[in-house]
Amino acid sequence: MSTEIQFVRTAALVTAAALRGDDTAVRLLLHTLPAEQVAATCEGAVLAMAGLLAEFLPPDAIARAVTEAQNLAQQAATERNHP
């Protein structure tokens, strides 16, 4: 199996495991990869998840999800700066 096909396959499996809420499978899949491929596979899985959401959710739901994600990031930054 080519490296690119393996990357896509693993990113798809990680995405599927994340959608099922299977944290253990996500970790196990990522641990099967060489260290230098973990970040790219995570990036692929995040982009695949975003693509799925954009395909199946209406634009207003996507806008609310973006706002919520930004709020969570802001809260995390605030908590980190004010423990």
Biopython code that builds the backbone (N, CA, C, O; Angstrom):
import numpy as np
from Bio.PDB.StructureBuilder import StructureBuilder

atoms = [
    (1, "MET", "N", (0.855, -1.172, 0.000)),
    (1, "MET", "CA", (0.000, 0.000, 0.000)),
    (1, "MET", "C", (0.900, 1.235, 0.000)),
    (1, "MET", "O", (1.840, 1.318, 0.791)),
    (2, "SER", "N", (0.616, 2.193, -0.884)),
    (2, "SER", "CA", (1.450, 3.391, -0.964)),
    (2, "SER", "C", (1.299, 4.228, 0.305)),
    (2, "SER", "O", (0.324, 4.100, 1.047)),
    (3, "THR", "N", (2.273, 5.071, 0.526)),
    (3, "THR", "CA", (2.260, 5.928, 1.712)),
    (3, "THR", "C", (1.041, 6.851, 1.707)),
    (3, "THR", "O", (0.411, 7.054, 2.744)),
    (4, "GLU", "N", (0.710, 7.408, 0.542)),
    (4, "GLU", "CA", (-0.440, 8.312, 0.462)),
    (4, "GLU", "C", (-1.744, 7.581, 0.755)),
    (4, "GLU", "O", (-2.602, 8.101, 1.469)),
    (5, "ILE", "N", (-1.895, 6.387, 0.213)),
    (5, "ILE", "CA", (-3.108, 5.603, 0.470)),
    (5, "ILE", "C", (-3.186, 5.231, 1.942)),
    (5, "ILE", "O", (-4.262, 5.278, 2.539)),
    (6, "GLN", "N", (-2.059, 4.864, 2.530)),
    (6, "GLN", "CA", (-2.024, 4.525, 3.958)),
    (6, "GLN", "C", (-2.411, 5.737, 4.800)),
    (6, "GLN", "O", (-3.147, 5.608, 5.779)),
    (7, "PHE", "N", (-1.911, 6.922, 4.418)),
    (7, "PHE", "CA", (-2.245, 8.153, 5.133)),
    (7, "PHE", "C", (-3.749, 8.416, 5.083)),
    (7, "PHE", "O", (-4.371, 8.679, 6.112)),
    (8, "VAL", "N", (-4.328, 8.344, 3.894)),
    (8, "VAL", "CA", (-5.768, 8.602, 3.731)),
    (8, "VAL", "C", (-6.568, 7.564, 4.509)),
    (8, "VAL", "O", (-7.540, 7.908, 5.183)),
    (9, "ARG", "N", (-6.172, 6.306, 4.423)),
    (9, "ARG", "CA", (-6.871, 5.231, 5.136)),
    (9, "ARG", "C", (-6.846, 5.482, 6.643)),
    (9, "ARG", "O", (-7.878, 5.379, 7.306)),
    (10, "THR", "N", (-5.681, 5.806, 7.182)),
    (10, "THR", "CA", (-5.566, 6.027, 8.625)),
    (10, "THR", "C", (-6.340, 7.271, 9.047)),
    (10, "THR", "O", (-7.012, 7.256, 10.078)),
    (11, "ALA", "N", (-6.255, 8.344, 8.269)),
    (11, "ALA", "CA", (-7.020, 9.557, 8.598)),
    (11, "ALA", "C", (-8.516, 9.267, 8.584)),
    (11, "ALA", "O", (-9.253, 9.763, 9.436)),
    (12, "ALA", "N", (-8.971, 8.463, 7.616)),
    (12, "ALA", "CA", (-10.396, 8.108, 7.557)),
    (12, "ALA", "C", (-10.795, 7.257, 8.752)),
    (12, "ALA", "O", (-11.868, 7.456, 9.322)),
    (13, "LEU", "N", (-9.945, 6.309, 9.138)),
    (13, "LEU", "CA", (-10.251, 5.466, 10.298)),
    (13, "LEU", "C", (-10.250, 6.279, 11.588)),
    (13, "LEU", "O", (-11.087, 6.055, 12.462)),
    (14, "VAL", "N", (-9.317, 7.219, 11.711)),
    (14, "VAL", "CA", (-9.279, 8.088, 12.891)),
    (14, "VAL", "C", (-10.542, 8.934, 12.948)),
    (14, "VAL", "O", (-11.130, 9.105, 14.016)),
    (15, "THR", "N", (-10.962, 9.467, 11.800)),
    (15, "THR", "CA", (-12.181, 10.265, 11.744)),
    (15, "THR", "C", (-13.385, 9.426, 12.161)),
    (15, "THR", "O", (-14.205, 9.874, 12.962)),
    (16, "ALA", "N", (-13.495, 8.218, 11.625)),
    (16, "ALA", "CA", (-14.616, 7.336, 11.970)),
    (16, "ALA", "C", (-14.609, 7.015, 13.466)),
    (16, "ALA", "O", (-15.659, 7.031, 14.108)),
    (17, "ALA", "N", (-13.442, 6.727, 14.014)),
    (17, "ALA", "CA", (-13.350, 6.423, 15.447)),
    (17, "ALA", "C", (-13.753, 7.626, 16.288)),
    (17, "ALA", "O", (-14.438, 7.484, 17.302)),
    (18, "ALA", "N", (-13.323, 8.817, 15.862)),
    (18, "ALA", "CA", (-13.686, 10.025, 16.600)),
    (18, "ALA", "C", (-15.188, 10.264, 16.549)),
    (18, "ALA", "O", (-15.792, 10.658, 17.547)),
    (19, "LEU", "N", (-15.791, 10.026, 15.389)),
    (19, "LEU", "CA", (-17.245, 10.191, 15.277)),
    (19, "LEU", "C", (-17.999, 9.201, 16.165)),
    (19, "LEU", "O", (-19.084, 9.509, 16.660)),
    (20, "ARG", "N", (-17.429, 8.019, 16.366)),
    (20, "ARG", "CA", (-18.038, 7.030, 17.261)),
    (20, "ARG", "C", (-17.755, 7.347, 18.726)),
    (20, "ARG", "O", (-18.344, 6.741, 19.621)),
    (21, "GLY", "N", (-16.849, 8.301, 18.971)),
    (21, "GLY", "CA", (-16.468, 8.623, 20.341)),
    (21, "GLY", "C", (-15.511, 7.606, 20.934)),
    (21, "GLY", "O", (-15.436, 7.457, 22.153)),
    (22, "ASP", "N", (-14.782, 6.908, 20.082)),
    (22, "ASP", "CA", (-13.878, 5.840, 20.507)),
    (22, "ASP", "C", (-12.455, 6.384, 20.666)),
    (22, "ASP", "O", (-11.625, 6.241, 19.768)),
    (23, "ASP", "N", (-12.184, 7.002, 21.804)),
    (23, "ASP", "CA", (-10.870, 7.595, 22.066)),
    (23, "ASP", "C", (-9.746, 6.562, 22.000)),
    (23, "ASP", "O", (-8.649, 6.860, 21.529)),
    (24, "THR", "N", (-10.024, 5.362, 22.468)),
    (24, "THR", "CA", (-9.010, 4.311, 22.470)),
    (24, "THR", "C", (-8.587, 3.968, 21.051)),
    (24, "THR", "O", (-7.394, 3.848, 20.770)),
    (25, "ALA", "N", (-9.551, 3.810, 20.158)),
    (25, "ALA", "CA", (-9.221, 3.502, 18.761)),
    (25, "ALA", "C", (-8.431, 4.637, 18.124)),
    (25, "ALA", "O", (-7.492, 4.389, 17.367)),
    (26, "VAL", "N", (-8.798, 5.874, 18.422)),
    (26, "VAL", "CA", (-8.054, 7.014, 17.880)),
    (26, "VAL", "C", (-6.604, 6.923, 18.316)),
    (26, "VAL", "O", (-5.700, 7.035, 17.488)),
    (27, "ARG", "N", (-6.369, 6.720, 19.613)),
    (27, "ARG", "CA", (-4.999, 6.628, 20.127)),
    (27, "ARG", "C", (-4.246, 5.457, 19.510)),
    (27, "ARG", "O", (-3.094, 5.602, 19.102)),
    (28, "LEU", "N", (-4.893, 4.296, 19.440)),
    (28, "LEU", "CA", (-4.224, 3.117, 18.878)),
    (28, "LEU", "C", (-3.863, 3.328, 17.413)),
    (28, "LEU", "O", (-2.767, 2.966, 16.985)),
    (29, "LEU", "N", (-4.771, 3.906, 16.648)),
    (29, "LEU", "CA", (-4.480, 4.172, 15.238)),
    (29, "LEU", "C", (-3.309, 5.138, 15.094)),
    (29, "LEU", "O", (-2.423, 4.921, 14.267)),
    (30, "LEU", "N", (-3.298, 6.188, 15.882)),
    (30, "LEU", "CA", (-2.212, 7.158, 15.785)),
    (30, "LEU", "C", (-0.884, 6.567, 16.241)),
    (30, "LEU", "O", (0.170, 6.938, 15.724)),
    (31, "HIS", "N", (-0.927, 5.654, 17.200)),
    (31, "HIS", "CA", (0.316, 5.034, 17.681)),
    (31, "HIS", "C", (0.900, 4.048, 16.678)),
    (31, "HIS", "O", (2.057, 3.649, 16.816)),
    (32, "THR", "N", (0.120, 3.641, 15.663)),
    (32, "THR", "CA", (0.665, 2.729, 14.649)),
    (32, "THR", "C", (1.505, 3.474, 13.623)),
    (32, "THR", "O", (2.213, 2.854, 12.830)),
    (33, "LEU", "N", (1.431, 4.796, 13.633)),
    (33, "LEU", "CA", (2.126, 5.609, 12.634)),
    (33, "LEU", "C", (3.531, 5.980, 13.081)),
    (33, "LEU", "O", (3.808, 6.079, 14.277)),
    (34, "PRO", "N", (4.419, 6.185, 12.107)),
    (34, "PRO", "CA", (5.717, 6.778, 12.461)),
    (34, "PRO", "C", (5.472, 8.183, 13.017)),
    (34, "PRO", "O", (4.543, 8.869, 12.590)),
    (35, "ALA", "N", (6.292, 8.599, 13.951)),
    (35, "ALA", "CA", (6.094, 9.884, 14.637)),
    (35, "ALA", "C", (5.939, 11.046, 13.665)),
    (35, "ALA", "O", (5.150, 11.958, 13.912)),
    (36, "GLU", "N", (6.679, 11.022, 12.570)),
    (36, "GLU", "CA", (6.625, 12.146, 11.634)),
    (36, "GLU", "C", (5.313, 12.209, 10.847)),
    (36, "GLU", "O", (5.053, 13.213, 10.182)),
    (37, "GLN", "N", (4.486, 11.171, 10.904)),
    (37, "GLN", "CA", (3.212, 11.169, 10.184)),
    (37, "GLN", "C", (2.008, 11.475, 11.065)),
    (37, "GLN", "O", (0.904, 11.660, 10.551)),
    (38, "VAL", "N", (2.197, 11.532, 12.373)),
    (38, "VAL", "CA", (1.066, 11.736, 13.284)),
    (38, "VAL", "C", (0.406, 13.095, 13.065)),
    (38, "VAL", "O", (-0.819, 13.177, 12.974)),
    (39, "ALA", "N", (1.192, 14.151, 12.981)),
    (39, "ALA", "CA", (0.613, 15.491, 12.813)),
    (39, "ALA", "C", (-0.163, 15.600, 11.504)),
    (39, "ALA", "O", (-1.261, 16.156, 11.484)),
    (40, "ALA", "N", (0.391, 15.081, 10.417)),
    (40, "ALA", "CA", (-0.296, 15.150, 9.124)),
    (40, "ALA", "C", (-1.579, 14.330, 9.135)),
    (40, "ALA", "O", (-2.576, 14.736, 8.538)),
    (41, "THR", "N", (-1.567, 13.185, 9.806)),
    (41, "THR", "CA", (-2.763, 12.357, 9.890)),
    (41, "THR", "C", (-3.833, 13.051, 10.722)),
    (41, "THR", "O", (-5.013, 13.009, 10.373)),
    (42, "CYS", "N", (-3.438, 13.685, 11.811)),
    (42, "CYS", "CA", (-4.399, 14.445, 12.622)),
    (42, "CYS", "C", (-4.982, 15.588, 11.804)),
    (42, "CYS", "O", (-6.183, 15.851, 11.861)),
    (43, "GLU", "N", (-4.132, 16.263, 11.046)),
    (43, "GLU", "CA", (-4.616, 17.346, 10.192)),
    (43, "GLU", "C", (-5.622, 16.812, 9.176)),
    (43, "GLU", "O", (-6.665, 17.426, 8.950)),
    (44, "GLY", "N", (-5.311, 15.673, 8.566)),
    (44, "GLY", "CA", (-6.234, 15.075, 7.601)),
    (44, "GLY", "C", (-7.555, 14.691, 8.239)),
    (44, "GLY", "O", (-8.614, 14.873, 7.638)),
    (45, "ALA", "N", (-7.498, 14.161, 9.450)),
    (45, "ALA", "CA", (-8.723, 13.760, 10.143)),
    (45, "ALA", "C", (-9.575, 14.978, 10.493)),
    (45, "ALA", "O", (-10.798, 14.943, 10.360)),
    (46, "VAL", "N", (-8.929, 16.051, 10.939)),
    (46, "VAL", "CA", (-9.679, 17.275, 11.269)),
    (46, "VAL", "C", (-10.327, 17.854, 10.019)),
    (46, "VAL", "O", (-11.489, 18.258, 10.052)),
    (47, "LEU", "N", (-9.582, 17.895, 8.917)),
    (47, "LEU", "CA", (-10.139, 18.419, 7.673)),
    (47, "LEU", "C", (-11.272, 17.527, 7.159)),
    (47, "LEU", "O", (-12.261, 18.028, 6.624)),
    (48, "ALA", "N", (-11.132, 16.215, 7.320)),
    (48, "ALA", "CA", (-12.209, 15.305, 6.910)),
    (48, "ALA", "C", (-13.457, 15.536, 7.759)),
    (48, "ALA", "O", (-14.572, 15.549, 7.237)),
    (49, "MET", "N", (-13.272, 15.716, 9.050)),
    (49, "MET", "CA", (-14.398, 15.976, 9.942)),
    (49, "MET", "C", (-15.090, 17.283, 9.570)),
    (49, "MET", "O", (-16.318, 17.349, 9.525)),
    (50, "ALA", "N", (-14.306, 18.314, 9.304)),
    (50, "ALA", "CA", (-14.882, 19.593, 8.908)),
    (50, "ALA", "C", (-15.646, 19.463, 7.596)),
    (50, "ALA", "O", (-16.716, 20.049, 7.431)),
    (51, "GLY", "N", (-15.094, 18.697, 6.672)),
    (51, "GLY", "CA", (-15.782, 18.478, 5.399)),
    (51, "GLY", "C", (-17.102, 17.756, 5.580)),
    (51, "GLY", "O", (-18.095, 18.098, 4.939)),
    (52, "LEU", "N", (-17.116, 16.755, 6.451)),
    (52, "LEU", "CA", (-18.359, 16.038, 6.726)),
    (52, "LEU", "C", (-19.401, 16.958, 7.350)),
    (52, "LEU", "O", (-20.569, 16.945, 6.961)),
    (53, "LEU", "N", (-18.970, 17.751, 8.316)),
    (53, "LEU", "CA", (-19.900, 18.684, 8.956)),
    (53, "LEU", "C", (-20.457, 19.678, 7.944)),
    (53, "LEU", "O", (-21.659, 19.943, 7.921)),
    (54, "ALA", "N", (-19.590, 20.221, 7.120)),
    (54, "ALA", "CA", (-20.025, 21.204, 6.135)),
    (54, "ALA", "C", (-20.981, 20.593, 5.111)),
    (54, "ALA", "O", (-21.870, 21.273, 4.599)),
    (55, "GLU", "N", (-20.793, 19.317, 4.819)),
    (55, "GLU", "CA", (-21.641, 18.651, 3.836)),
    (55, "GLU", "C", (-23.038, 18.348, 4.382)),
    (55, "GLU", "O", (-24.019, 18.377, 3.639)),
    (56, "PHE", "N", (-23.122, 18.062, 5.672)),
    (56, "PHE", "CA", (-24.390, 17.588, 6.230)),
    (56, "PHE", "C", (-25.121, 18.582, 7.115)),
    (56, "PHE", "O", (-26.285, 18.361, 7.449)),
    (57, "LEU", "N", (-24.475, 19.658, 7.500)),
    (57, "LEU", "CA", (-25.133, 20.644, 8.360)),
    (57, "LEU", "C", (-25.449, 21.907, 7.573)),
    (57, "LEU", "O", (-24.710, 22.278, 6.661)),
    (58, "PRO", "N", (-26.546, 22.565, 7.926)),
    (58, "PRO", "CA", (-26.870, 23.826, 7.244)),
    (58, "PRO", "C", (-25.860, 24.913, 7.636)),
    (58, "PRO", "O", (-25.221, 24.823, 8.685)),
    (59, "PRO", "N", (-25.724, 25.931, 6.794)),
    (59, "PRO", "CA", (-24.739, 26.993, 7.056)),
    (59, "PRO", "C", (-24.885, 27.661, 8.423)),
    (59, "PRO", "O", (-23.879, 28.002, 9.045)),
    (60, "ASP", "N", (-26.117, 27.856, 8.902)),
    (60, "ASP", "CA", (-26.270, 28.499, 10.212)),
    (60, "ASP", "C", (-25.739, 27.613, 11.339)),
    (60, "ASP", "O", (-25.218, 28.122, 12.331)),
    (61, "ALA", "N", (-25.868, 26.295, 11.192)),
    (61, "ALA", "CA", (-25.322, 25.389, 12.203)),
    (61, "ALA", "C", (-23.789, 25.416, 12.172)),
    (61, "ALA", "O", (-23.144, 25.357, 13.218)),
    (62, "ILE", "N", (-23.216, 25.505, 10.980)),
    (62, "ILE", "CA", (-21.760, 25.614, 10.857)),
    (62, "ILE", "C", (-21.284, 26.916, 11.511)),
    (62, "ILE", "O", (-20.284, 26.922, 12.230)),
    (63, "ALA", "N", (-21.995, 28.007, 11.262)),
    (63, "ALA", "CA", (-21.626, 29.297, 11.855)),
    (63, "ALA", "C", (-21.673, 29.226, 13.378)),
    (63, "ALA", "O", (-20.790, 29.759, 14.050)),
    (64, "ARG", "N", (-22.698, 28.568, 13.929)),
    (64, "ARG", "CA", (-22.789, 28.415, 15.394)),
    (64, "ARG", "C", (-21.639, 27.554, 15.915)),
    (64, "ARG", "O", (-21.069, 27.852, 16.965)),
    (65, "ALA", "N", (-21.295, 26.489, 15.188)),
    (65, "ALA", "CA", (-20.189, 25.613, 15.603)),
    (65, "ALA", "C", (-18.862, 26.366, 15.584)),
    (65, "ALA", "O", (-18.038, 26.196, 16.483)),
    (66, "VAL", "N", (-18.654, 27.195, 14.568)),
    (66, "VAL", "CA", (-17.430, 28.000, 14.494)),
    (66, "VAL", "C", (-17.364, 28.955, 15.675)),
    (66, "VAL", "O", (-16.321, 29.079, 16.316)),
    (67, "THR", "N", (-18.466, 29.627, 15.966)),
    (67, "THR", "CA", (-18.512, 30.550, 17.100)),
    (67, "THR", "C", (-18.223, 29.823, 18.407)),
    (67, "THR", "O", (-17.463, 30.314, 19.241)),
    (68, "GLU", "N", (-18.826, 28.661, 18.582)),
    (68, "GLU", "CA", (-18.604, 27.884, 19.805)),
    (68, "GLU", "C", (-17.147, 27.443, 19.926)),
    (68, "GLU", "O", (-16.567, 27.506, 21.010)),
    (69, "ALA", "N", (-16.557, 27.001, 18.829)),
    (69, "ALA", "CA", (-15.155, 26.596, 18.849)),
    (69, "ALA", "C", (-14.253, 27.771, 19.214)),
    (69, "ALA", "O", (-13.319, 27.624, 20.001)),
    (70, "GLN", "N", (-14.536, 28.930, 18.642)),
    (70, "GLN", "CA", (-13.754, 30.124, 18.968)),
    (70, "GLN", "C", (-13.928, 30.511, 20.432)),
    (70, "GLN", "O", (-12.966, 30.916, 21.084)),
    (71, "ASN", "N", (-15.152, 30.391, 20.954)),
    (71, "ASN", "CA", (-15.391, 30.694, 22.371)),
    (71, "ASN", "C", (-14.621, 29.738, 23.275)),
    (71, "ASN", "O", (-14.037, 30.156, 24.274)),
    (72, "LEU", "N", (-14.621, 28.453, 22.922)),
    (72, "LEU", "CA", (-13.867, 27.472, 23.715)),
    (72, "LEU", "C", (-12.376, 27.798, 23.710)),
    (72, "LEU", "O", (-11.713, 27.704, 24.743)),
    (73, "ALA", "N", (-11.853, 28.179, 22.550)),
    (73, "ALA", "CA", (-10.435, 28.536, 22.457)),
    (73, "ALA", "C", (-10.131, 29.758, 23.313)),
    (73, "ALA", "O", (-9.102, 29.808, 23.987)),
    (74, "GLN", "N", (-11.015, 30.731, 23.287)),
    (74, "GLN", "CA", (-10.825, 31.941, 24.090)),
    (74, "GLN", "C", (-10.871, 31.617, 25.584)),
    (74, "GLN", "O", (-10.057, 32.126, 26.355)),
    (75, "GLN", "N", (-11.818, 30.774, 25.993)),
    (75, "GLN", "CA", (-11.917, 30.373, 27.397)),
    (75, "GLN", "C", (-10.655, 29.646, 27.840)),
    (75, "GLN", "O", (-10.148, 29.887, 28.936)),
    (76, "ALA", "N", (-10.149, 28.762, 26.996)),
    (76, "ALA", "CA", (-8.940, 28.013, 27.335)),
    (76, "ALA", "C", (-7.749, 28.960, 27.481)),
    (76, "ALA", "O", (-6.930, 28.801, 28.386)),
    (77, "ALA", "N", (-7.659, 29.944, 26.588)),
    (77, "ALA", "CA", (-6.562, 30.920, 26.671)),
    (77, "ALA", "C", (-6.682, 31.752, 27.934)),
    (77, "ALA", "O", (-5.679, 32.037, 28.589)),
    (78, "THR", "N", (-7.893, 32.140, 28.279)),
    (78, "THR", "CA", (-8.117, 32.938, 29.482)),
    (78, "THR", "C", (-7.761, 32.144, 30.736)),
    (78, "THR", "O", (-7.114, 32.663, 31.645)),
    (79, "GLU", "N", (-8.188, 30.877, 30.778)),
    (79, "GLU", "CA", (-7.877, 30.028, 31.933)),
    (79, "GLU", "C", (-6.385, 29.790, 32.063)),
    (79, "GLU", "O", (-5.855, 29.739, 33.173)),
    (80, "ARG", "N", (-5.705, 29.645, 30.930)),
    (80, "ARG", "CA", (-4.257, 29.418, 30.963)),
    (80, "ARG", "C", (-3.536, 30.648, 31.501)),
    (80, "ARG", "O", (-2.547, 30.530, 32.223)),
    (81, "ASN", "N", (-4.040, 31.837, 31.144)),
    (81, "ASN", "CA", (-3.395, 33.076, 31.578)),
    (81, "ASN", "C", (-3.773, 33.487, 32.991)),
    (81, "ASN", "O", (-3.076, 34.284, 33.619)),
    (82, "HIS", "N", (-4.886, 32.937, 33.496)),
    (82, "HIS", "CA", (-5.347, 33.264, 34.854)),
    (82, "HIS", "C", (-5.725, 31.984, 35.590)),
    (82, "HIS", "O", (-6.905, 31.698, 35.795)),
    (83, "PRO", "N", (-4.700, 31.209, 35.989)),
    (83, "PRO", "CA", (-5.017, 29.897, 36.640)),
    (83, "PRO", "C", (-5.685, 30.013, 37.973)),
    (83, "PRO", "O", (-5.992, 28.998, 38.599)),
]
sb = StructureBuilder()
sb.init_structure("model")
sb.init_model(0)
sb.init_chain("A")
sb.init_seg("    ")
for serial, (resi, resn, name, xyz) in enumerate(atoms, 1):
    if name == "N":
        sb.init_residue(resn, " ", resi, " ")
    sb.init_atom(name, np.array(xyz, "f"), 0.0, 1.0, " ", f" {name:<3s}", serial, name[0])
structure = sb.get_structure()
